[in-house]
Amino acid sequence: MIKGALSDLVVLDLTRVLAGPFCTMLLADMGADVIKIEVPETGDDTRQMGPFVKGESAYYMNLNRNKRGVTLNLKHKRGKDIFAEMVKKADIVVENYRPGTMEKLGFGYEDMKKINPKIIYAAISGFGHTGPYKMRPGYDIIAQAMSGLMSTTGWPGGEPTRTGTAMGDVLAGLSCAIGILAAVNGRNLTGEGQKIDVALVDSAVASLEIINMIYLVEGRVPQRIGNRYESTYPYDSFRASDGSMVIGAANDKLWQSLCSLIGRPEIAEDPKYLRVRDRVAHHDEIKPIIEEWTMGNTVQNCCRLMDEAGIPCAPIMSIDQVTSDPHIAGDRKMFVPVDHPVAGMTTLTGNHIKMSGTPAEIRTPSPVLGEHNSQVYCEFLGLTEAEVEDLRSQGVI
Amino acid sequence: MIKGALSDLVVLDLTRVLAGPFCTMLLADMGADVIKIEVPETGDDTRQMGPFVKGESAYYMNLNRNKRGVTLNLKHKRGKDIFAEMVKKADIVVENYRPGTMEKLGFGYEDMKKINPKIIYAAISGFGHTGPYKMRPGYDIIAQAMSGLMSTTGWPGGEPTRTGTAMGDVLAGLSCAIGILAAVNGRNLTGEGQKIDVALVDSAVASLEIINMIYLVEGRVPQRIGNRYESTYPYDSFRASDGSMVIGAANDKLWQSLCSLIGRPEIAEDPKYLRVRDRVAHHDEIKPIIEEWTMGNTVQNCCRLMDEAGIPCAPIMSIDQVTSDPHIAGDRKMFVPVDHPVAGMTTLTGNHIKMSGTPAEIRTPSPVLGEHNSQVYCEFLGLTEAEVEDLRSQGVI
């Protein structure tokens, strides 16, 4: 039994904050030996970002579980030598600095492939490593704005709206993991590594592909339309007596069932609402008809009755409900406790890619700063304890 | 030169609509031989879904470029035999039916691994293949509601808000591609395939990981807070004279630059706004101060001045602006023309994972229904043209 599907891969992880660490977290969960290389003394910025448990950042703990942690000063001559030795022995390097930073350090892809032609070098940045905007700083909110994602999220007459999570970062992290794993396969075919260049903006643009097609094909600019969907109705949110819920009665059969359930079977016969396109055109008439029924019931009652009638529906759950849900938290194990040496037992978000043969798992907590310096520099690189101590005293690690 | 990083892999693609086809599109863009297997006569539901170009669905064309297309009736005895032969020769099977459907057809993972122990079987569904909700239908809106994503998207006092794209589908498609490629690597280590089980709901939950941590660690339920961010300010949208823009002045230095730029250097000294946490606490006072300046300028002017001052900012772009942007459309090639035999030249969304050695490319348009029946059944399976003609006349393909 191997410890994960990627247990033969060594990843040098120079990433900080969210998009990069999210990518390498996925690789580490699946068994890769991810060696997170942090700046001596301070480490990843997120070590100083809340929420905190006993002074330890839960932001950091979540994104860096399963990784080994070392410190290394890449601006120091000896730090560069050590990193070059590590590149020789690694499969993958991942970073999310501004384009050009790695070149300045002497470790652009052209430099690294001279050290190890099989190295796979993956870079995540706001705008990518090419093009006129490449040097612009790329926070998540910038990507959500520039990609068109914000312009299509929100309500008619209301403001463009940011998705309530750093979705640009998450999409880029997932996409970079795909690029890396594809390159690992490609390396088996060609014997060579390559560079993967993933931009937050591009990743958000790719997430909009049906929305993009509406403009590219029809010339119509997609707008903010609240919770409903361009292509069918009722597929929207509806208020109940104690909260909101969503209903996805996407086809004729489900529409008929819904009309019966809410006691309005005559509506199902109304030619005004007969076909999907008719219901989309008259969504503003249909919503109050459905809400007349849902607002007389609790969310739970509505959902139970709809479930029984086979109509797709769901409560709009808050984060406290999600984290205690018997399916999501219970069976799907999307929240997993891990014992951290400083923070103690802490619940992290579990890996969502369920694999039957080599399950992704949370095996170890995130490293404290430099926790694996001796282990990595002695066992992986072959230095002596005295050499490691010298590096420490010189501020190299 | 190989035709892509995945050019040794054969994928049997039973997926329909969005999440599954998005996953296999990524694999096809990277060179996998994706054989899309559709129901005879009707095919993928999205063939009937707009937007259309000369009667061809752009929804379908975008998600199914680079794939070969065959028809096959999996309920027909001879259809099952043919599929079993294909499983013997394939690396990967992907489907996004309701859990249990493949078992009913005789091709659950336990069945398929008897035919080919090396097969990697990937399933995308609303709630996953385990747990109490597994049989519930899983449209994207259901996943956005159940995961907590909607509860944290939108405005204080306003309704929970759906992200303006089928984000649950996109996240699941990306995640499934990661699971498949990890399993390909794992198969090189163990000699065996495995089952990948990806749920739309889990994928959306995973996208919320910092948000989840706020509740899990602090017990505070994250709310809808518009476009601002929990951990720093000003990092929000601001109205200009002719539209909206975002500014990400995430740290003290950027805050000071911003105060100078807007002609309010004294604010930078004000102890009320000195540290990041102070600015988060007083975001409602800071926003109007910044908007006093931005509303006197156009978005373009504001962004130019901020760029010059090194302050991260961006216009909130609409889809027509994104698709014609010189960086996104021009240099990053996020919109790519392809010549379709029926629709003619059509612009599709390009692949966003940029690989230097084996670039992902749009090489062929999406197949018309059954376009590659002869090619696949004769060349890949070794049938004769007469046998294929017989299958056609019997309604098997």
Interface residues (C-beta under 8 A of the other chain):
Chain A: I2 G4 A5 L6 S7 D8 L9 L18 F22 L26 M30 M49 G50 P51 F52 V53 A58 Y59 N62 L63 Y109 F127 G128 H129 T130 G131 P132 Y133 R136 P137 G138 Y139 I141 I142 Q144 A145 M146 S147 G148 L149 M150 S151 T152 T153 G154 W155 G158 E159 P160 T161 R162 T163 G164 T165 A166 M167 V170 L171 L174 S175 C176 A177 I178 G179 L181 A182 A183 V184 N185 G186 N188 L189 T190 E192 G193 Q194 K195 I196 D197 V198 A199 V201 D202 S203 V205 A206 S207 L208 E209 I210 I211 N212 M213 I214 Y215 L216 V217 E218 V221 P222 R224 I225 G226 N227 Y229 S231 Y235 D236 S237 S244 M245 V246 G248 A250 D307 P312 C313 A314 P315 I316 M317 S318 I319 D320 Q321 V322 T323 D325 P326 H327 I328 G330 D331 R332 M334 F335 T346 T347 L348 T349 N351 H352 I353 K354 M355 S356 G357 T358
Chain B: I2 G4 A5 L6 S7 D8 L9 L18 F22 L26 M30 M49 G50 P51 F52 V53 A58 Y59 N62 L63 Y109 F127 G128 H129 T130 G131 P132 Y133 R136 P137 G138 Y139 I141 I142 Q144 A145 M146 S147 G148 L149 M150 S151 T152 T153 G154 W155 G158 E159 P160 T161 R162 T163 G164 T165 A166 M167 V170 L171 L174 S175 C176 A177 I178 G179 L181 A182 A183 V184 N185 G186 N188 L189 T190 E192 G193 Q194 K195 I196 D197 V198 A199 V201 D202 S203 V205 A206 S207 L208 E209 I210 I211 N212 M213 I214 Y215 L216 V217 E218 V221 P222 R224 I225 G226 N227 Y229 S231 Y235 D236 S237 S244 M245 V246 G248 A250 D307 P312 C313 A314 P315 I316 M317 S318 I319 D320 Q321 V322 T323 D325 P326 H327 I328 G330 D331 R332 M334 F335 T346 T347 L348 T349 N351 H352 I353 K354 M355 S356 G357 T358
